[in-house]
Amino acid sequence: MQAHSAGPRFRYHDGMTERFQTASYFPPVETALADPNGLLAMGGDLSPARLLDAYRHGIFPWFNPGEPILWWSPDPRMVLVPGEVRVTRSLAKRLRNAGFELRVDSAFAEVMRACGAPREGAAGTWISPAMIAAYTRLFDAGYAHSIETWRNGRLVGGLYGVAIGRMFYGESMFSREPDASKVALVRLARQLQQWGFGLIDCQMETAHLASMGARALPRAEFTARLAELVNLPHLSGPWTFDA
C-alpha cells in the first residue's frame, strides 16, 4: 500500500480544471487490492485538486472519521446508464401524483448532512464534517451537485455527487419519505440522458440500485469508458434542470 503525496498541478478557469502534466496523485487502479476489494491508497488530503484527480481515474475516498483517508477503486464497478433507469409502476405513480417538488443545487450542504445522519441499524457515518467541507468546496467550484426532493418547503429526500465532463459520480442518497430518493435519482437520470451523460457511477453494488437498473462493469471496462466521458465538455454548476 502506497500513500502518494506528489501530484499534478492544476489551473482553475471559469469552473474548468486543466491538467498541466499527466502525473496523478494515485498509483494505477489495477494495483488495488482484491481484499478488501478496491483498496488502492491511504493518506493525502481532500483538496479539490486531489479529489478531482481521483474521480477522473475512477477512485473515490471512503473512510471512517478519525482514520486515515482511504482511496478505493473496486472491481467490478456498479453503474447506471441514464437511459436504462428502471421505473416500476408504483414509482411512476409516485412521480406523477406524490406532490414532490424537485430542485437542484439549492441545498447542497443540507443534503450532505441528511445523507450523513444516523440511520437505523448503522454504526456510524463516513460523511464527516471534513467530508462535507471538502465536497462543499467542489460544489462552489462547479463540480459537485445535489438533487433534492421537497414537499411543502421541507427537504424529504435527495442525493449528491460529482460531475466531470459527461460523467456523474453518485455519492450518497437519503429518504425521509417513501421513494423520495428514488424520485431524485430518476429525475437526475432523465436530465443526464438529455445532456449526453454516459454513466452514473454507483460505486458499490446494492439491491436498491440494482432494482433501478444498475449493473456491474469490470473495472477495465469502467475506466475505459470513464476516460472518454471525463474529457467531454464540462457543465459547470450550479445546474438548472429543464422543466
Number of C-alpha atoms within 10 A of each C-alpha: 11 10 16 14 12 11 15 15 15 16 11 11 9 8 16 17 18 12 14 10 10 8 13 19 18 22 16 12 21 14 13 20 17 12 8 10 13 21 22 26 24 19 14 17 15 17 14 18 19 20 19 20 22 19 20 21 20 22 24 21 20 15 17 13 15 8 9 13 17 18 22 23 28 25 21 19 22 22 24 25 17 25 18 13 18 17 16 11 9 9 18 14 11 17 20 9 9 14 12 21 17 19 19 21 19 15 14 24 18 14 27 27 15 21 22 20 14 12 11 7 6 7 7 14 14 15 21 18 12 12 18 18 16 16 24 19 16 23 24 15 19 21 27 26 30 28 27 31 31 18 15 9 9 10 22 22 27 30 27 27 23 22 25 25 21 22 26 30 21 21 17 19 23 25 19 14 12 12 20 27 22 24 26 28 25 20 19 22 22 16 18 21 16 12 11 15 23 21 22 24 22 22 23 14 15 12 9 10 19 17 13 17 17 23 17 17 15 12 19 14 11 20 19 12 14 23 14 13 21 20 13 14 11 18 16 19 18 16 17 11 14 6 4
